[in-house]
Amino acid sequence: MPTSPSLKNLNQYKAPDGGWGWVIVFGSFMVSVIGDGFSYTTGLFYAEFLREYGESETVTSLFDSIMTGTIYCIGPVASGLTTTYGCRKIAILGSILATGGMVASTILDSIYTHCLTLGLITGMGLGFLYLPQVMIVTYWFDKHLSLATGISVCGSGIGIAIFALLSEKLLNVFNSWKSAMLLLASIMFTCVGFSSLFRKVDYMQEKSDLKSALKETFNFKIFKDGVFIYFAIANFLNGSVFYVPIIFLKDHVVKTHIGTDAEAVQLLVYFGLSNAFGRAFFGYVADFQSLNRIVMYGLSIISYGVAIALMASFGTQYIYMIVWVVMFGLSEGAFITLSSVVLVDLFGMDRVTNVFGIINLIAGMASFIGPPLIAKTFDKVTGYTTGFYITSMLTIFSGLMLLMLPLIHKSLDNVWTKKQTDIEENVKK
């Protein structure tokens, strides 16, 4: 899942920069381990559902695309709710919803009902859980914010590694995806306890008007900004295929005889650990003023697009697949870390809440489309190779668009500024 930007707007107050804040960092880290760990490894259940229900790859992938799309699309609503009711309450609500959807999937036993239970309900829960988990850290830290955020978001990669091994172990021991899902649901429920640690810092004031908070997030006037439209198109292309390699990796490796079930799961572990390192390392590097973070952002997307192409072209041997997966994990980790700071660099802190909400909505809509379409490319001999090529091309093209963004930003920003100046002069007349 992408890292949300800091929403701190009370700069005149001094953040505690420690104390209970480190307890909150621990809680945020654990929520990241569990929430992202589960959402990134549902591809293991995708493989189980293919065998269980005998439906096509396209139909079976629907629950996963709905889940990822919902996590993104619910972001603006989660932002408004969190601003109104506070991080703790909304994170606890998210924990309960995510757990409830997982439990319900074992009762309503159909690939189509999974679209409701795992896709929509669990997706909403993870979306409500994720945003407060990141926001709360920004309220408690200022001087040590990079360190605190780095520790918190590293939980995602570590969670992917843990949940990949744990889910596969549970599936093998119980020989039943339902038993495995129930045990994972019990782990998800512990996020209620970790979310309870999200204590409000003294200067935080929740808004009493939910309507005004949502109106601020869903301000579509941003579409008048040419730079935003360009950025949104690039993110739509990337968002449509962002989760494709993770969803289909295990099924691809096993069905093309690149590796066994256990070796396919091990690839997810390599991805998770390299992803965690990429998030931490590039989060540190991005603080260097001499580096252009927008260019780094574009290069990170191109790099993981290239990694996917290499997986498709030269991934016929397991040892090579490990190399490409590690490259993919590092690049994807860099992209996630840089996402928020690039939004601030491009649009400023005063518009970042609005921009973040709309970009998440666009990425979510794209996520509904990509996985089912890529699933249609499955071939019994070559697996998802064609789909990986399509994913790679869209990703690289998106990255190239973003590499050009500094030039586009300068030219379009000048046009936008001139247009606004003309409007203001006309109003004065």
Secondary structure, 3 states (H helix, E strand, C coil): CCCCCCCCCCCCCCCCCCCHHHHHHHHHHHHHHHHHHHHCCCHHHHHHHHHHHCCCHHHHCHHHHHHHHHHHHCHHHHHHHHHHHCHHHHHHHHHHHHHHHHHHHHHCCCHHHHHHHHHHHHHHHHHHHHHHHHHHHHHHCCCCHHHHHHHHHHHHHHHHHHHHHHHHHHHHHHCCHHHHHHHHHHHHHCHHHHHCCCCCCCCCCCCCCHHHHHHHHCCHHHHHCHHHHHHHHHHHHHHHCCCHHHHHHHHHHHHCCCCCHHHHHHHHHHHHHHHHHHHHHHHHHCCCCCCCHHHHHHHHHHHHHHHHHHHHHHCCCHHHHHHHHHHHHHHHHHHHHHHHHHHHHHHCHHHHHHHHHHHHHHHHHHHHHHHHHHHCCCECCCECHHHHHHHHHHHHHHHHHHHCHHHHHHHHHHHHHHHHHHHHHHHHC
